[in-house]
Amino acid sequence: MGCEGGGMENTGLFKALPVIVVSSFLLFASPLDGISQTDSSNIGTEPPEYVVEDIHGSNVRVLEEGETQWEPAVEGQLVDSGDEIKVGDACEATLMLENETSVHLSENSDMKVEKIAPNKTGGFFSRLQVLAGLMLADVKKNLQDSHSAFEVESNGVVCGVRGTAFEVSSQGDNSQVSTHEGKVEVASAGETHMVTAGNASSFKRGKFQLLRRLDRFEIQRFQKWRVFRQEVRQKRLRRIAEIRNHKRQPWLRRHPRLKNELGRDRENRKGGRKLERKKIKKKFQREDR
């Protein structure tokens, strides 16, 4: 994805205006290598974590929380709370959260995962910060079922969604939010307004500037993304199948977290599994009736 106009230009698989994006991810129904969509959702990491599923180019780096050394990103790598990922010239990267939410970074982009954590209802809370460049997010539409929340911040502009396709860009003091599907609630400078599908809203130093309709180029760019995201999903299913079949190892952090942080993670996992078992038990009880 890239940017064009407003003094921002990016090249790569896609070209786009500077924007802040969150989008809903379409389900891919067919099984792959013996793993169905339902199976793959149960193999994901606990608690929820972002996984680098696709990389184009050789200059994508990750700075893990608490570290000072940037290291090359690899496909299958976890990106957790506090981690930062940079995408260089002529490079792109796509991350996925579970099976239905994806985040695409265009070249010369810099994004930090401020927080990704499970909640008590089997869902998650995610907050991303776009420090530079262009990010497109595809967010599943049933977040309200698990009371999940997905937020993106850039230059003091905070976007909140419950299942949307939108873009977020940042260059200097300028940010832009473009909505392709659903609607995005944008909060900035003490004001809140909605950016509905087909519209783009721009900001300078966190203050609203203007609202306009998406142009034909922006619409076509998103249509290309809808095709590409299916390729990324297939790659994810293949990776999960290889892990299940012991053909590759699950990714481990290069720099393990502190002991107390690991302890909290384990407790979160236990709590999430208990809730999931309760939900399954209740489901079977209803079916028996």
Secondary structure, 3 states (H helix, E strand, C coil): CCCCCCCCCCCCCCCCCCCEEEECCCCCCCCECCECHHHHHCCCCCCCCEEEEEEECCCEEEECCCCCCCEECCCCCEECCCCEEEECCCCEEEEEECCCEEEEECCCEEEEEEEEEECCCCCEEEEEEEEEEEEEEECCCCHHHHCCEEEEEECCEEEEECCCEEEEEEECCEEEEEEEECEEEEEECCEEEEEECCEEEEEECCEEEEEEECCHHHHHHHHHHHHHHHHHHHHHHHHHHHHHCCCCCCCCCCCCCCHHHHHHHHHHHHHHHHHHHHHHHHHHHHHHC
